[in-house]
């Protein structure tokens, strides 16, 4: 049986074959340069982007703006989604209230909300962050909720035997099934 090196070489060979095919199809004009630019043209444009930037701003500024939007939306999605997911996973009433909303919105791809975000919030930074927040929120809520619901009851009982309780005064939010959130 071949080792991991063999499979790595196959993967690198695949990448090299794709790049070679790309070069040949563009060098001999089999595909229009408008449809598929050559690797050399693409590399030259990337060099110009790094050197000159785009729309009067450097590539670094664009990257930092994208990272800011991404991490702000993700951070807000986590900050709101984890408590909501924990609540839904540990409380049947909360799950009955919020579950249908997330079940309805879950199959809709976040990209489908772009026109609504632009309509409601304009084309500025807020709408971009809100779209990323919305995309992150679904996954965080649903996975947090599923994680709480799939905790084996044996572990819950073992925690209770060790003195943990889901019913203490600091955990009144999580009434219903015993919860090990500390």
N, C-alpha and C positions, 0 to 999 in steps of 0.2 A: 504494500500500500504506500503510495507516495506521501512525502512529508509536506509540511506547511509551506516550505520553500517552493515546491512544485506548483502549488496553487497560487502563490504570490506571483510567480513568473507568468502563469496563465493570465492573471488579472492585469499585470503590467503589459503583457503582450496584447491584450484586448484594447487597452487604452492606446497603445502605439499604433495598432491597426486602424482604429477610428481616426486618429490624428493623420495618419498617412492617407487614408481614404478621403478625408477632408481636404488635405493638401492637393491630392491628384484631381479631385472633382473641381476645385477652384482654379488650379493652374491650367488645366486644359479647357476651361470654359464650359464644362458639362452642366454646371449650375450657375446662374447669373450671380454676379458679385452683389447685386442689390438684394437677392434672396439669402445668400450665404457668403459673407465676406471671407476672404482668405485668412489663414492664420497670421500671415505677415501684416496684413491690413489691420486685423484686430489688435495685434501686438503694438503696432504703431499708434493706433487710436488710444490704447490703454496708456502708453507712454505720454501721449499728449495730455490725457486726462490727469495723470499724476503731476506732470510739469505745470500745466496751465490751470487746471481745475475745470469747473463747469459753472456756467451762469454767474461768473464773477466771484466764485468762492472756491477755495481749495478742496481737494478730495478729502483731506482730513476733516474739514468743517462739515462736509456732507456725511461722512462716516460718524462723527460725533453726534450730529443731529439725529441720525437714524438710531444710534445706540441709546440716546436719551429717550426717544419715543418708545423704543422697544422695552427698555428696562422700567420706564415709568408705567407703561400699560401693564406689563407683566407684574410688577410690584403691587400695583393696585388690584389686579386680578387675584393675586395670591392673598393680599391683605383682607380682601372682602370674601373671596371664594372659600378659603379654608374655614373660617367660622361658619359660613352658611352651609358648607358641606358637612361639617361636624354636627351642626344642628339638625340637618336633614337626616343624617345617618343615625343619630341617636334619639330622635324624637319623631314618632309616627305622625303626630299632628302637623309638625312642620313639614315633613315629607309629603303629607297629603295636600298641604297648601302650596308648597313650592314645586313639588315634583311635576305636576302637569305643565307648569310654565317652562321648566327646563326641558321636559320631554317634547314640547311643541317647538322650542327654539333650537334644540340640539341638531336636527338634521339640516338646518339651513346653514350653508357655508358662510363664514364671517365676511367673505368678500362680497356677498350679496347685499350686505348692509352699507356698502360704500355710498351708493346714491342717497340713502337715508341720512347717513352721517353728514354728507355734504349739504343736503337740504336743511337739516336741523341745526347744524353747528358751523356751516361754512367750510372753506377749504384750508383753514389754518391748522395750527398744531393740535388744538383741542380735539378736532374730529379724528385726526390720525391716532392720537393716544387713546381716544375712546374706542376706536375700532380694535386696536390691539388689546385693550382691556376686556372688551366683549369676547374676543376670541379666547383669551386666557381664562376668563371667568367660567365658561362652560366646562372646560376640561378640569379645572381645579375643583369646582363644586362637585361635579359628578364623580371624580376620582376620590375626593375626600369622603364623600358620602358612602361610596362603595367600600372604601377602606374601613370605615367605622362599622358598617353592617357586616363585614366579613370577618371581624374579630371572633375567633372561636369562643364559644360560651365557656369552655374549660378554662381559658385564660382569664375571662371575666370573673369566674368563680374563684380561681386561684388568687387573683388580685384582691377580691373581697375577703378571702381567708387571711390575707396578709394585712388587712386593715384598710385597704383602699375602698372608697365609696364614691359612687356617682351622685349621691344625694346630699353632699355637704352643702353648707350655705353658699360657698363660693361657686358651686356648680348647679345652682337652681335652674339655669338656662337649659340644662340637659336633662329634663325630667323624662320619664318614660323608662326605657330599658337601661339597665346599669351601664355606666360609662366610666372608663378608666382614664379620662382626660385629667391631667394634673396641672 
